[in-house]
Amino acid sequence: MKTLIKNITNIQTGLFAKPTGSGELVYLQSKHFDENGQLNAVLHPDLMAEGISEKHLLKDGDILFAAKGTKNFAAVFENHNEPSVASTSFFVIRLLNKKVLPQYFAWFLNNYNTQTLLKSKAIGTSIPSISKQVLENLEITVPSIEKQMAILQIIKLRDKEKALKQEIETLREKQIQQQIINAIN
């Protein structure tokens, strides 16, 4: 089934706030993620909860989409993280039904073809930005849950393969360097 993203989601912008360094909530920013949308930082609550609307609190399965700048990615918020809100760098995408897995949706947004299309529609020169309207009017193919799970398993295995290849390359480099050192001595 193909549909527009706006037909299966609710999209809102992140919250503008000034982190205080301590508090009850984590203020998620792009800097907390690597280029693949994986959390690369230990999260510490740095924002007071007072005055923050319930609608801005992230829920398990919310997708964060970094729409500003050159590092566009999607990441799924999981409830084992600290209570959090997203910064204005993100759109918070909440799926309206259970026919789409959040991880599949994030994979779709991170897919090379989708990224290329989104970047071509970005506006602004110094800080390119993808608008909510562009995101909402993007067409997504929604296969069965079983196919979504199979796609995610393939991606997981591919990522594992990449990590193993990198580890092999690192070990091979160490081996060669040690052989050179041994040959010199």
Contact map, one row per residue, 1 for C-alpha under 8 A:
11100000000000000000000000000000000000000000000000000000000000000000000000000000000000000000000000000000000000000000000000000000000000000000111000000000000000000000000000000000000000000
11110000000000000000000000000000000000000000000000000000000000000000000000000000000000000000000000000000000000000000000000000000000000000011110000000000000000000000000000000000000000000
11111011000000000000000000000000000000000000000000000000000000000000000000000000000000000000000000000000000000000000000000000000000000000011110000000000000000000000000000000000000000000
01111111000000000000000000000000000000000000000000000000000000000000000000000000000000000000000000000000000000000000000000000000000000011111000000000000000000000000000000000000000000000
00111111100000000000000000000000000000000000000000000000000000000000000000000000000000000000000000000000000000000000000000000000000000111111000000000000000000000000000000000000000000000
00011111111000000000000000000000000000000000000000000000000000000000000000000000000000000000000000000000000000000000000000000000000000011000000000000000000000000000000000000000000000000
00111111100000000000000000000000000000000000000000000000000000000000000000000000000000000000000000000000000000000000000000000000000000000000000000000000000000000000000000000000000000000
00111111110000000000000000000000000000000000000000000000000000000000000000000000000000000000001110000000000000000000000000000000000000000000000000000000000000000000000000000000000000000
00001111111000000000000000000000000000000000000000000000000000000000000000000000000000000000111100000000000000000000000000000000000000000000000000000000000000000000000000000000000000000
00000101111100000000000000000000000000000000000000000000000000000000000000000000000000000000111100000000000000000000000000000000000000000000000000000000000000000000000000000000000000000
00000100111110000000000000000000000000000000000000000000000000000000000000000000000000000011110000000000000000000000000000000000000100010000000000000000000000000000000000000000000000000
00000000011111000000000000000000000000000000000000000000000000000000000000000000000000000011100000000000000000000000000000000000000000000000000000000000000000000000000000000000000000000
00000000001111100000000000000000000000000000000000000000000000000000000000000000000000010111000000000000000000000000000000000000000000000000000000000000000000000000000000000000000000000
00000000000111110000000000000000000000000000000000000001000000000000000000000000000011111111000000000000000000000000000000000000000000000000000000000000000000000000000000000000000000000
00000000000011111000000000000000000000000000000000000001000000000000000000000000000011110000000000000000000000000000000000000000000000000000000000000000000000000000000000000000000000000
00000000000001111100000000000000000000000000000000000000000000000000000000000000000000110000000000000000000000000000000000000000000000000000000000000000000000000000000000000000000000000
00000000000000111110000000000000000000000000000000000000000000000000000000000000000000100000000000000000000000000000000000000000000000000000000000000000000000000000000000000000000000000
00000000000000011111000000000000000000000000001000000000000000000000000000000000000000000000000000000000000000000000000000000000000000000000000000000000000000000000000000000000000000000
00000000000000001111110000100000000000000000011100000000000000000000000000000000000000000000000000000000000000000000000000000000000000000000000000000000000000000000000000000000000000000
00000000000000000111111000000000000000000000011100000000000000000000000000000000000000000000000000000000000000000000000000000000000000000000000000000000000000000000000000000000000000000
00000000000000000011111000000000000000000000111000000000000000000000000000000000000000000000000000000000000000000000000000000000000000000000000000000000000000000000000000000000000000000
00000000000000000011111100000000000000000001111100000000000000000000000000000000000000000000000000000000000000000000000000000000000000000000000000000000000000000000000000000000000000000
00000000000000000001111111000000000000000000111110000000000000000000000000000000000000000000000000000000000000000000000000000000000000000000000000000000000000000000000000000000000000000
00000000000000000000011111000000000000000000111110000000000000000000000000000000001000000000000000000000000000000000000000000000000000000000000000000000000000000000000000000000000000000
00000000000000000000001111100000000000000000111110000000000000000000000000000000011110000000000000000000000000000000000000000000000000000000000000000000000000000000000000000000000000000
00000000000000000000001111110000000000000011111000000000000000000000000000000000011110000000000000000000000000000000000000000000000000000000000000000000000000000000000000000000000000000
00000000000000000010000011111000000000000000111000000000000000000000000000000000000111100000000000000000000000000000000000000000000000000000000000000000000000000000000000000000000000000
00000000000000000000000001111101000000000000000000000000000000000000000000000000000111100000000000000000000000000000000000000000000000000000000000000000000000000000000000000000000000000
00000000000000000000000000111111100000000000000000000000000000000000000000000000000001101100000000000000000000000000000000000000000000000000000000000000000000000000000000000000000000000
00000000000000000000000000011111100000000000000000000000000000000100000000000000000000001100000000000000000000000000000000000000000000000000000000000000000000000000000000000000000000000
00000000000000000000000000001111110000000000000000000000000000000000000000000000000000000000000000000000000000000000000000000000000000000000000000000000000000000000000000000000000000000
00000000000000000000000000011111110000111010000000000000000000000000000000000000000000000000000000000000000000000000000000000000000000000000000000000000000000000000000000000000000000000
00000000000000000000000000001111111111111000000000000000000000000000000000000000000000000000000000000000000000000000000000000000000000000000000000000000000000000000000000000000000000000
00000000000000000000000000000011111111110000000000000000000000000000000000000000000000000000000000000000000000000000000000000000000000000000000000000000000000000000000000000000000000000
00000000000000000000000000000000111111000000000000000000000000000000001010000000000000000000000000000000000000000000000000000000000000000000000000000000000000000000000000000000000000000
00000000000000000000000000000000111111000000000000000000000000000000000010000000000000000000000000000000000000000000000000000000000000000000000000000000000000000000000000000000000000000
00000000000000000000000000000000111111100000000000000000000000000000000011100000000000000000000000000000000000000000000000000000000000000000000000000000000000000000000000000000000000000
00000000000000000000000000000000111111110000000000000000000000000000000000100000000000000000000000000000000000000000000000000000000000000000000000000000000000000000000000000000000000000
00000000000000000000000000000001110011111100000000000000000000000000000000000000000000000000000000000000000000000000000000000000000000000000000000000000000000000000000000000000000000000
00000000000000000000000000000001110001111100000000000000000000000000000000000000000000000000000000000000000000000000000000000000000000000000000000000000000000000000000000000000000000000
00000000000000000000000000000001100000111110000000000000000000000000000000000000000000000000000000000000000000000000000000000000000000000000000000000000000000000000000000000000000000000
00000000000000000000000000000000000000111111000000000000000000000000000000000000000000000000000000000000000000000000000000000000000000000000000000000000000000000000000000000000000000000
00000000000000000000000001000001000000001111100000000000000000000000000000000000110000000000000000000000000000000000000000000000000000000000000000000000000000000000000000000000000000000
00000000000000000000010001000000000000000111110000000000000000000000000000000000010000000000000000000000000000000000000000000000000000000000000000000000000000000000000000000000000000000
00000000000000000000111111100000000000000011111000000000000000000000000000000000011100000000000000000000000000000000000000000000000000000000000000000000000000000000000000000000000000000
00000000000000000011111111100000000000000001111100000000000000000000000000000000000000000000000000000000000000000000000000000000000000000000000000000000000000000000000000000000000000000
00000000000000000111111111100000000000000000111110000000000000000000000000000000000000000000000000000000000000000000000000000000000000000000000000000000000000000000000000000000000000000
00000000000000000011011110000000000000000000011111000000000000000000000000000000000000000000000000000000000000000000000000000000000000000000000000000000000000000000000000000000000000000
00000000000000000000001110000000000000000000001111110000000000000000000000000000000000000000000000000000000000000000000000000000000000000000000000000000000000000000000000000000000000000
00000000000000000000000000000000000000000000000111110000000000000000000000000000000000000000000000000000000000000000000000000000000000000000000000000000000000000000000000000000000000000
00000000000000000000000000000000000000000000000011111000000000000000000000000000000000000000000000000000000000000000000000000000000000000000000000000000000000000000000000000000000000000
00000000000000000000000000000000000000000000000011111101000000000000000000000000000000000000000000000000000000000000000000000000000000000000000000000000000000000000000000000000000000000
00000000000000000000000000000000000000000000000000111111100000000000000000000000000000000000000000000000000000000000000000000000000000000000000000000000000000000000000000000000000000000
00000000000000000000000000000000000000000000000000011111100000000000000000000000000000000000000000000000000000000000000000000000000000000000000000000000000000000000000000000000000000000
00000000000000000000000000000000000000000000000000001111110000000000000000000000000000000000000000000000000000000000000000000000000000000000000000000000000000000000000000000000000000000
00000000000001100000000000000000000000000000000000011111110000000000000000000000000011000000000000000000000000000000000000000000000000000000000000000000000000000000000000000000000000000
00000000000000000000000000000000000000000000000000001111111000000000000000000000001110000000000000000000000000000000000000000000000000000000000000000000000000000000000000000000000000000
00000000000000000000000000000000000000000000000000000011111101000000000000001000001111000000000000000000000000000000000000000000000000000000000000000000000000000000000000000000000000000
00000000000000000000000000000000000000000000000000000000111111000000000000001110000000000000000000000000000000000000000000000000000000000000000000000000000000000000000000000000000000000
00000000000000000000000000000000000000000000000000000000011111000000000000001110000000000000000000000000000000000000000000000000000000000000000000000000000000000000000000000000000000000
00000000000000000000000000000000000000000000000000000000001111100000000000011110000000000000010000000100000000000000000000000000000000000000000000000000000000000000000000000000000000000
00000000000000000000000000000000000000000000000000000000011111110000000000011100000000000001111000000100000000000000000000000000000000000000000000000000000000000000000000000000000000000
00000000000000000000000000000000000000000000000000000000000011111000000001111000000000000001110000000100110000000000000000000000000000000000000000000000000000000000000000000000000000000
00000000000000000000000000000000000000000000000000000000000001111100000001111000000001000111100000000000000000000000000000000000000000000000000000000000000000000000000000000000000000000
00000000000000000000000000000000000000000000000000000000000000111110000111100000000000000111100000000000000000000000000000000000000000000000000000000000000000000000000000000000000000000
00000000000000000000000000000100000000000000000000000000000000011111101111000000000000001110000000000000000000000000000000000000000000000000000000000000000000000000000000000000000000000
00000000000000000000000000000000000000000000000000000000000000001111100110000000000000001110000000000000000000000000000000000000111000000000000000000000000000000000000000000000000000000
00000000000000000000000000000000000000000000000000000000000000000111111100000000000000001100000000000000000000000000000000000011110000000000000000000000000000000000000000000000000000000
00000000000000000000000000000000000000000000000000000000000000000111111100000000000000000000000000000000000000000000000000000011100000000000000000000000000000000000000000000000000000000
00000000000000000000000000000000000000000000000000000000000000000001111100000000000000000000000000000000000000000000000000000011000000000000000000000000000000000000000000000000000000000
00000000000000000000000000000000001000000000000000000000000000000101111110000000000000000000000000000000000000000000000000000000000000000000000000000000000000000000000000000000000000000
00000000000000000000000000000000000000000000000000000000000000001111111111000000000000000000000000000000000000000010000000000000000000000000000000000000000000000000000000000000000000000
00000000000000000000000000000000001110000000000000000000000000001110001111100000000000000000000000000000000011000000000000000000000000000000000000000000000000000000000000000000000000000
00000000000000000000000000000000000010000000000000000000000000111100000111110000000000000000000000000000011011000000000000000000000000000000000000000000000000000000000000000000000000000
00000000000000000000000000000000000011000000000000000000000000111000000011111000000000000000000000000010010000000000000000000000000000000000000000000000000000000000000000000000000000000
00000000000000000000000000000000000000000000000000000000000011110000000001111100000000000000000000000110010000000000000000000000000000000000000000000000000000000000000000000000000000000
00000000000000000000000000000000000000000000000000000000011111110000000000111110100000000000000000000000000000000000000000000000000000000000000000000000000000000000000000000000000000000
00000000000000000000000000000000000000000000000000000000001111000000000000011111100000000000000000000000000000000000000000000000000000000000000000000000000000000000000000000000000000000
00000000000000000000000000000000000000000000000000000000001110000000000000001111111000000000000000000000000000000000000000000000000000000000000000000000000000000000000000000000000000000
00000000000000000000000000000000000000000000000000000000000000000000000000000111110000000000000000000000000000000000000000000000000000000000000000000000000000000000000000000000000000000
00000000000000000000000000000000000000000010000000000000000000000000000000001111111100000000000000000000000000000000000000000000000000000000000000000000000000000000000000000000000000000
00000000000000000000000011000000000000000011100000000000000000000000000000000011111100000000000000000000000000000000000000000000000000000000000000000000000000000000000000000000000000000
00000000000000000000000111000000000000000000100000000000110000000000000000000010111110000000000000000000000000000000000000000000000000000000000000000000000000000000000000000000000000000
00000000000000000000000011110000000000000000100000000000110000000000000000000000111111000000000000000000000000000000000000000000000000000000000000000000000000000000000000000000000000000
00000000000001100000000011110000000000000000000000000001110000000000000000000000001111100000000000000000000000000000000000000000000000000000000000000000000000000000000000000000000000000
00000000000001100000000000111000000000000000000000000001010000010000000000000000000111111101000000000000000000000000000000000000000000000000000000000000000000000000000000000000000000000
00000000000001111000000000111000000000000000000000000000000000000000000000000000000011111100000000000000000000000000000000000000000000000000000000000000000000000000000000000000000000000
00000000000011110000000000000000000000000000000000000000000000000000000000000000000001111110000000000000000000000000000000000000000000000000000000000000000000000000000000000000000000000
00000000000001000000000000001100000000000000000000000000000000000111000000000000000001111110000000000000000000000000000000000000000000000000000000000000000000000000000000000000000000000
00000000000011000000000000001100000000000000000000000000000000011111000000000000000001111111000000000000000000000000000000000000000000000000000000000000000000000000000000000000000000000
00000000001111000000000000000000000000000000000000000000000000011110000000000000000000011111100000000000000000000000000000000000000100000000000000000000000000000000000000000000000000000
00000000001111000000000000000000000000000000000000000000000001111000000000000000000001000111110000000000000000000000000000000000000000000000000000000000000000000000000000000000000000000
00000000111100000000000000000000000000000000000000000000000001111000000000000000000000000011111000000000000000000000000000000000000000000000000000000000000000000000000000000000000000000
00000000111000000000000000000000000000000000000000000000000011100000000000000000000000000001111100000000000000000000000000000000000000000000000000000000000000000000000000000000000000000
00000001110000000000000000000000000000000000000000000000000001000000000000000000000000000000111111010100000000000000000000000000000000000000000000000000000000000000000000000000000000000
00000001110000000000000000000000000000000000000000000000000000000000000000000000000000000000011111000000000000000000000000000000000000000000000000000000000000000000000000000000000000000
00000001000000000000000000000000000000000000000000000000000000000000000000000000000000000000001111110000000000000000000000000000000000000000000000000000000000000000000000000000000000000
00000000000000000000000000000000000000000000000000000000000000000000000000000000000000000000001111111000000000000000000000000000000000000000000000000000000000000000000000000000000000000
00000000000000000000000000000000000000000000000000000000000000000000000000000000000000000000000011111000000000000000000000000000000000000000010110000000000000000000000000000000000000000
00000000000000000000000000000000000000000000000000000000000000000000000000000000000000000000001011111101100000000000000000000000000000000000010010010000000000000000000000000000000000000
00000000000000000000000000000000000000000000000000000000000000000000000000000000000000000000000001111111100000000000000000000000000000000000000010010000000000000000000000000000000000000
00000000000000000000000000000000000000000000000000000000000011100000000000010000000000000000001000011111110000000000000000000000000000000000000000000000000000000000000000000000000000000
00000000000000000000000000000000000000000000000000000000000000000000000000110000000000000000000000001111111000000000000000000000000000000000000000000001000000000000000000000000000000000
00000000000000000000000000000000000000000000000000000000000000000000000000000000000000000000000000011111111100000000000000000000000000000000000000011011000000000000000000000000000000000
00000000000000000000000000000000000000000000000000000000000000100000000000000000000000000000000000011111111110000000000000000000000000000000000000000000000000000000000000000000000000000
00000000000000000000000000000000000000000000000000000000000000100000000001110000000000000000000000000111111111000000000000000000000000000000000000000000000000000000000000000000000000000
00000000000000000000000000000000000000000000000000000000000000000000000001000000000000000000000000000011111111100000000000000000000000000000000000000001000000000000000000000000000000000
00000000000000000000000000000000000000000000000000000000000000000000000000000000000000000000000000000001111111100100000000000000000000000001000000000000000000000000000000000000000000000
00000000000000000000000000000000000000000000000000000000000000000000000011000000000000000000000000000000111111100110000000000000000000000000000000000000000000000000000000000000000000000
00000000000000000000000000000000000000000000000000000000000000000000000011000000000000000000000000000000011111110110000000000000000000000000000000000000000000000000000000000000000000000
00000000000000000000000000000000000000000000000000000000000000000000000000000000000000000000000000000000001111111110000000000000000000000000000000000000000000000000000000000000000000000
00000000000000000000000000000000000000000000000000000000000000000000000000000000000000000000000000000000000001111111000000000000000000000000000000000000000000000000000000000000000000000
00000000000000000000000000000000000000000000000000000000000000000000000000000000000000000000000000000000000000111111100000000000000000000000000000000000000000000000000000000000000000000
00000000000000000000000000000000000000000000000000000000000000000000000000000000000000000000000000000000000111111111110000000000000000000000000000000000000000000000000000000000000000000
00000000000000000000000000000000000000000000000000000000000000000000000100000000000000000000000000000000000011111111111000000000000000000000000000000000000000000000000000000000000000000
00000000000000000000000000000000000000000000000000000000000000000000000000000000000000000000000000000000000000011111111100000000000000000000000000000000000000000000000000000000000000000
00000000000000000000000000000000000000000000000000000000000000000000000000000000000000000000000000000000000000001111111110000000000000000000000000000000000000000000000000000000000000000
00000000000000000000000000000000000000000000000000000000000000000000000000000000000000000000000000000000000000000111111111000000010001100000000000000000000000000000000000000000000000000
00000000000000000000000000000000000000000000000000000000000000000000000000000000000000000000000000000000000000000011111111000000010000000000000000000000000000000000000000000000000000000
00000000000000000000000000000000000000000000000000000000000000000000000000000000000000000000000000000000000000000001111111000000000000000000000000000000000000000000000000000000000000000
00000000000000000000000000000000000000000000000000000000000000000000000000000000000000000000000000000000000000000000111111100000010001000000000000000000000000000000000000000000000000000
00000000000000000000000000000000000000000000000000000000000000000000000000000000000000000000000000000000000000000000011111110001111000000000000000000000000000000000000000000000000000000
00000000000000000000000000000000000000000000000000000000000000000000000000000000000000000000000000000000000000000000000011111001111000000000000000000000000000000000000000000000000000000
00000000000000000000000000000000000000000000000000000000000000000000000000000000000000000000000000000000000000000000000001111111100000000000000000000000000000000000000000000000000000000
00000000000000000000000000000000000000000000000000000000000000000000000000000000000000000000000000000000000000000000000000111111000000000000000000000000000000000000000000000000000000000
00000000000000000000000000000000000000000000000000000000000000000000000000000000000000000000000000000000000000000000000000011111000000000000000000000000000000000000000000000000000000000
00000000000000000000000000000000000000000000000000000000000000000001110000000000000000000000000000000000000000000000000000011111100000000000000000000000000000000000000000000000000000000
00000000000000000000000000000000000000000000000000000000000000000001110000000000000000000000000000000000000000000000000001111111110000000000000000000000000000000000000000000000000000000
00000000000000000000000000000000000000000000000000000000000000000011100000000000000000000000000000000000000000000000000001110011111000000000000000000000000000000000000000000000000000000
00000000000000000000000000000000000000000000000000000000000000000011000000000000000000000000000000000000000000000000011011100001111101100000000000000000000000000000000000000000000000000
00000000000000000000000000000000000000000000000000000000000000000010000000000000000000000000000000000000000000000000000001100000111111100000000000000000000000000000000000000000000000000
00000000001000000000000000000000000000000000000000000000000000000000000000000000000000000010000000000000000000000000000000000000011111110000000000000000000000000000000000000000000000000
00000000000000000000000000000000000000000000000000000000000000000000000000000000000000000000000000000000000000000000000000000000001111111000000000000000000000000000000000000000000000000
00000000000000000000000000000000000000000000000000000000000000000000000000000000000000000000000000000000000000000000010010000000011111111100000000000000000000000000000000000000000000000
00001000000000000000000000000000000000000000000000000000000000000000000000000000000000000000000000000000000000000000010000000000011111111100000000000000000000000000000000000000000000000
00011100001000000000000000000000000000000000000000000000000000000000000000000000000000000000000000000000000000000000000000000000000111111100000000000000000000000000000000000000000000000
00011100000000000000000000000000000000000000000000000000000000000000000000000000000000000000000000000000000000000000000000000000000011111110000000000000000000000000000000000000000000000
00011000000000000000000000000000000000000000000000000000000000000000000000000000000000000000000000000000000000000000000000000000000001111111000000000000000000000000000000000000000000000
01111000000000000000000000000000000000000000000000000000000000000000000000000000000000000000000000000000000000000000000000000000000000001111100000000000000000000000000000000000000000000
01111000000000000000000000000000000000000000000000000000000000000000000000000000000000000000000000000000000100000000000000000000000000000111110000000000000000000000000000000000000000000
11100000000000000000000000000000000000000000000000000000000000000000000000000000000000000000000000000000000000000000000000000000000000000011111000000000000000000000000000000000000000000
11100000000000000000000000000000000000000000000000000000000000000000000000000000000000000000000000110000000000000000000000000000000000000001111100010000000000000000000000000000000000000
10000000000000000000000000000000000000000000000000000000000000000000000000000000000000000000000000000000000000000000000000000000000000000000111111110000000000000000000000000000000000000
00000000000000000000000000000000000000000000000000000000000000000000000000000000000000000000000000100000000000000000000000000000000000000000011111110000000000000000000000000000000000000
00000000000000000000000000000000000000000000000000000000000000000000000000000000000000000000000000111000000000000000000000000000000000000000001111111000000000000000000000000000000000000
00000000000000000000000000000000000000000000000000000000000000000000000000000000000000000000000000000000000000000000000000000000000000000000001111111100000000000000000000000000000000000
00000000000000000000000000000000000000000000000000000000000000000000000000000000000000000000000000000000000000000000000000000000000000000000001111111110000000000000000000000000000000000
00000000000000000000000000000000000000000000000000000000000000000000000000000000000000000000000000011001000000000000000000000000000000000000011111111111000000000000000000000000000000000
00000000000000000000000000000000000000000000000000000000000000000000000000000000000000000000000000000001000000000000000000000000000000000000000011111111100000000000000000000000000000000
00000000000000000000000000000000000000000000000000000000000000000000000000000000000000000000000000000000000000000000000000000000000000000000000001111111110000000000000000000000000000000
00000000000000000000000000000000000000000000000000000000000000000000000000000000000000000000000000000001000000000000000000000000000000000000000000111111111000000000000000000000000000000
00000000000000000000000000000000000000000000000000000000000000000000000000000000000000000000000000000011001000000000000000000000000000000000000000011111111100000000000000000000000000000
00000000000000000000000000000000000000000000000000000000000000000000000000000000000000000000000000000000000000000000000000000000000000000000000000001111111110000000000000000000000000000
00000000000000000000000000000000000000000000000000000000000000000000000000000000000000000000000000000000000000000000000000000000000000000000000000000111111111000000000000000000000000000
00000000000000000000000000000000000000000000000000000000000000000000000000000000000000000000000000000000000000000000000000000000000000000000000000000011111111100000000000000000000000000
00000000000000000000000000000000000000000000000000000000000000000000000000000000000000000000000000000000000000000000000000000000000000000000000000000001111111110000000000000000000000000
00000000000000000000000000000000000000000000000000000000000000000000000000000000000000000000000000000000000000000000000000000000000000000000000000000000111111111000000000000000000000000
00000000000000000000000000000000000000000000000000000000000000000000000000000000000000000000000000000000000000000000000000000000000000000000000000000000011111111100000000000000000000000
00000000000000000000000000000000000000000000000000000000000000000000000000000000000000000000000000000000000000000000000000000000000000000000000000000000001111111110000000000000000000000
00000000000000000000000000000000000000000000000000000000000000000000000000000000000000000000000000000000000000000000000000000000000000000000000000000000000111111111000000000000000000000
00000000000000000000000000000000000000000000000000000000000000000000000000000000000000000000000000000000000000000000000000000000000000000000000000000000000011111111100000000000000000000
00000000000000000000000000000000000000000000000000000000000000000000000000000000000000000000000000000000000000000000000000000000000000000000000000000000000001111111110000000000000000000
00000000000000000000000000000000000000000000000000000000000000000000000000000000000000000000000000000000000000000000000000000000000000000000000000000000000000111111111000000000000000000
00000000000000000000000000000000000000000000000000000000000000000000000000000000000000000000000000000000000000000000000000000000000000000000000000000000000000011111111100000000000000000
00000000000000000000000000000000000000000000000000000000000000000000000000000000000000000000000000000000000000000000000000000000000000000000000000000000000000001111111110000000000000000
00000000000000000000000000000000000000000000000000000000000000000000000000000000000000000000000000000000000000000000000000000000000000000000000000000000000000000111111111000000000000000
00000000000000000000000000000000000000000000000000000000000000000000000000000000000000000000000000000000000000000000000000000000000000000000000000000000000000000011111111100000000000000
00000000000000000000000000000000000000000000000000000000000000000000000000000000000000000000000000000000000000000000000000000000000000000000000000000000000000000001111111110000000000000
00000000000000000000000000000000000000000000000000000000000000000000000000000000000000000000000000000000000000000000000000000000000000000000000000000000000000000000111111111000000000000
00000000000000000000000000000000000000000000000000000000000000000000000000000000000000000000000000000000000000000000000000000000000000000000000000000000000000000000011111111100000000000
00000000000000000000000000000000000000000000000000000000000000000000000000000000000000000000000000000000000000000000000000000000000000000000000000000000000000000000001111111110000000000
00000000000000000000000000000000000000000000000000000000000000000000000000000000000000000000000000000000000000000000000000000000000000000000000000000000000000000000000111111111000000000
00000000000000000000000000000000000000000000000000000000000000000000000000000000000000000000000000000000000000000000000000000000000000000000000000000000000000000000000011111111100000000
00000000000000000000000000000000000000000000000000000000000000000000000000000000000000000000000000000000000000000000000000000000000000000000000000000000000000000000000001111111110000000
00000000000000000000000000000000000000000000000000000000000000000000000000000000000000000000000000000000000000000000000000000000000000000000000000000000000000000000000000111111111000000
00000000000000000000000000000000000000000000000000000000000000000000000000000000000000000000000000000000000000000000000000000000000000000000000000000000000000000000000000011111111100000
00000000000000000000000000000000000000000000000000000000000000000000000000000000000000000000000000000000000000000000000000000000000000000000000000000000000000000000000000001111111110000
00000000000000000000000000000000000000000000000000000000000000000000000000000000000000000000000000000000000000000000000000000000000000000000000000000000000000000000000000000111111111000
00000000000000000000000000000000000000000000000000000000000000000000000000000000000000000000000000000000000000000000000000000000000000000000000000000000000000000000000000000011111111100
00000000000000000000000000000000000000000000000000000000000000000000000000000000000000000000000000000000000000000000000000000000000000000000000000000000000000000000000000000001111111110
00000000000000000000000000000000000000000000000000000000000000000000000000000000000000000000000000000000000000000000000000000000000000000000000000000000000000000000000000000000111111111
00000000000000000000000000000000000000000000000000000000000000000000000000000000000000000000000000000000000000000000000000000000000000000000000000000000000000000000000000000000011111111
00000000000000000000000000000000000000000000000000000000000000000000000000000000000000000000000000000000000000000000000000000000000000000000000000000000000000000000000000000000001111111
00000000000000000000000000000000000000000000000000000000000000000000000000000000000000000000000000000000000000000000000000000000000000000000000000000000000000000000000000000000000111111
00000000000000000000000000000000000000000000000000000000000000000000000000000000000000000000000000000000000000000000000000000000000000000000000000000000000000000000000000000000000011111
